Amino acid sequence: MRIYFIRHGQTNYNVKNLCNNDPKKKVYLTKLGKREIEDVARKLKNKNIDIIFVSQLPRTIQSAKIINKFHAAPIKIDSRINDRRTGFEGKPYFEYVEAIEKDKFYSKFNDGESFQEEKRRIFSFLMDLKKLNFECVLVVTHEETIKISLGYFNRLSNEEMWNIKVANAQIFELKI
């Protein structure tokens, strides 16, 4: 199976450096974000994508629909690939980073989850994904979800996963 992991395009919350994991919040692709994803769509135009998995967050669904104009693949929402519940919804990202600075892998705040809890959730999705009988899968998701996914398939440590850089609309291709 070939899997393409793609981070959503730039959003209004990316521009404002705000945390978001609530699907009900008005977080959407900016004009630049749409252009970034249209570029991804052109790059993947000739790939035979069987299915697209997205998180519950509108930015991944919006990104997937733009890419899917060349494929007409079914889009399946899976909450296990949602962005991390930081406990800092709508607050500046730097506040979250400062809060987890002492223990980024086990800290959790308010109604949030730790990196380890997020990892278990995403690993569950990836274990189920490996069982599916598809030739080519597209997963449109979030930065940490991609870091953890790459870590899962490449057997990386927490620190190695954490240090992976994932830009908006970046494509990662894996063959499993």
C-alpha positions as CSV (number, residue, x, y, z in Angstrom):
1,M,0.0,0.0,0.0
2,R,1.2,3.5,-0.8
3,I,0.2,6.2,1.7
4,Y,0.4,9.9,1.2
5,F,0.2,12.0,4.4
6,I,-0.5,15.6,3.8
7,R,-0.9,18.4,6.2
8,H,-3.8,20.8,5.6
9,G,-3.1,24.1,4.0
10,Q,-2.5,27.3,5.9
11,T,-5.5,28.4,8.1
12,N,-6.6,31.6,9.7
13,Y,-5.6,30.2,13.0
14,N,-2.1,29.4,11.6
15,V,-1.7,33.0,10.7
16,K,-2.8,34.1,14.2
17,N,-0.7,31.3,15.9
18,L,-3.7,30.0,17.8
19,C,-4.4,26.4,19.0
20,N,-7.4,24.6,17.6
21,N,-8.8,21.1,18.0
22,D,-12.5,21.9,18.2
23,P,-14.3,21.0,14.9
24,K,-17.0,23.6,15.6
25,K,-14.6,26.6,15.6
26,K,-14.4,28.7,12.4
27,V,-11.0,27.6,11.3
28,Y,-10.6,27.5,7.6
29,L,-8.1,27.7,4.8
30,T,-6.7,31.1,3.9
31,K,-6.3,32.1,0.2
32,L,-2.7,31.0,0.5
33,G,-3.8,27.7,2.1
34,K,-6.1,27.0,-0.8
35,R,-3.3,27.7,-3.3
36,E,-1.0,25.4,-1.3
37,I,-3.5,22.6,-1.5
38,E,-4.3,23.3,-5.2
39,D,-0.6,22.8,-5.8
40,V,-0.8,19.4,-3.9
41,A,-3.8,18.4,-6.0
42,R,-1.9,19.0,-9.2
43,K,1.1,17.0,-7.9
44,L,-1.2,14.1,-7.0
45,K,-3.4,14.4,-10.0
46,N,-2.1,11.2,-11.7
47,K,-2.1,9.1,-8.6
48,N,-4.9,6.5,-8.3
49,I,-6.1,7.3,-4.8
50,D,-8.6,4.7,-3.5
51,I,-9.8,6.5,-0.4
52,I,-9.1,9.7,1.6
53,F,-9.0,9.8,5.4
54,V,-9.4,13.1,7.1
55,S,-9.8,14.3,10.7
56,Q,-13.0,15.9,12.0
57,L,-11.5,19.4,11.7
58,P,-12.9,21.4,8.8
59,R,-9.4,22.4,7.5
60,T,-8.6,18.8,6.6
61,I,-12.0,18.2,5.0
62,Q,-11.6,21.4,3.0
63,S,-8.1,20.4,1.9
64,A,-9.3,16.9,0.9
65,K,-12.1,18.2,-1.2
66,I,-9.7,20.4,-3.2
67,I,-7.4,17.5,-3.8
68,N,-10.3,15.1,-4.5
69,K,-11.5,17.1,-7.5
70,F,-9.1,15.0,-9.6
71,H,-10.0,11.6,-8.0
72,A,-13.6,11.4,-6.8
73,A,-12.4,9.0,-4.0
74,P,-14.6,8.4,-0.9
75,I,-13.6,10.7,2.0
76,K,-13.8,9.1,5.4
77,I,-13.7,11.1,8.6
78,D,-11.8,9.5,11.5
79,S,-11.5,11.3,14.8
80,R,-8.4,9.3,15.7
81,I,-6.3,11.5,13.3
82,N,-7.7,14.8,14.8
83,D,-5.2,17.4,16.0
84,R,-3.9,17.1,19.5
85,R,-6.3,18.3,22.3
86,T,-3.9,20.7,23.8
87,G,-6.2,22.2,26.4
88,F,-5.4,25.6,25.0
89,E,-8.3,25.9,22.5
90,G,-8.3,29.4,20.9
91,K,-5.3,30.5,22.9
92,P,-1.8,31.5,21.5
93,Y,0.3,28.5,20.5
94,F,3.3,29.9,22.4
95,E,1.3,29.5,25.7
96,Y,0.9,25.8,25.0
97,V,4.6,25.4,24.1
98,E,5.6,27.1,27.3
99,A,3.3,24.9,29.3
100,I,4.7,21.6,28.0
101,E,8.3,22.7,28.0
102,K,9.3,20.7,31.0
103,D,7.7,17.5,29.9
104,K,6.5,17.6,26.3
105,F,5.7,13.9,26.1
106,Y,3.6,13.4,29.3
107,S,2.2,16.9,30.1
108,K,-1.4,17.6,29.7
109,F,-3.5,20.6,30.7
110,N,-7.2,21.4,31.2
111,D,-9.2,19.0,29.0
112,G,-6.2,18.2,26.8
113,E,-4.3,15.0,26.2
114,S,-0.6,14.2,26.4
115,F,1.7,13.3,23.5
116,Q,1.6,9.7,24.7
117,E,-2.2,9.7,24.7
118,E,-2.3,11.3,21.2
119,K,0.3,8.7,20.1
120,R,-1.9,5.7,21.2
121,R,-4.9,7.2,19.4
122,I,-3.0,7.7,16.2
123,F,-1.3,4.3,16.4
124,S,-4.8,2.7,16.7
125,F,-5.7,4.4,13.4
126,L,-2.5,3.3,11.7
127,M,-2.8,-0.4,12.9
128,D,-6.3,-0.4,11.3
129,L,-5.1,1.3,8.2
130,K,-2.4,-1.4,7.6
131,K,-5.2,-4.0,7.5
132,L,-7.1,-2.3,4.7
133,N,-6.8,-3.6,1.1
134,F,-6.1,-0.5,-0.8
135,E,-3.4,0.3,-3.3
136,C,-3.2,4.0,-2.6
137,V,-4.5,6.0,0.4
138,L,-4.4,9.7,1.1
139,V,-4.4,10.9,4.8
140,V,-5.1,14.6,5.2
141,T,-4.3,15.6,8.7
142,H,-2.2,17.7,11.1
143,E,1.4,18.3,12.0
144,E,1.7,16.1,15.1
145,T,-0.4,13.4,13.5
146,I,2.0,13.2,10.6
147,K,5.1,13.3,13.0
148,I,3.6,10.4,15.0
149,S,2.7,8.5,11.8
150,L,6.2,8.8,10.4
151,G,7.5,7.7,13.8
152,Y,5.2,4.6,13.8
153,F,6.3,3.4,10.4
154,N,10.0,4.3,10.8
155,R,10.2,3.2,14.5
156,L,11.4,6.5,15.8
157,S,11.8,7.6,19.4
158,N,9.5,10.3,20.8
159,E,12.3,12.8,20.5
160,E,12.9,11.9,16.8
161,M,9.2,12.2,16.0
162,W,9.0,15.5,17.8
163,N,11.9,16.9,15.8
164,I,10.3,16.2,12.4
165,K,9.4,19.4,10.5
166,V,6.0,19.4,8.8
167,A,5.0,22.5,6.8
168,N,1.4,23.3,5.7
169,A,0.5,21.3,2.5
170,Q,3.7,19.2,2.8
171,I,3.5,15.7,1.3
172,F,5.0,12.6,2.8
173,E,4.9,9.4,0.8
174,L,5.3,5.9,2.4
175,K,5.1,2.4,1.0
176,I,4.1,-0.3,3.4
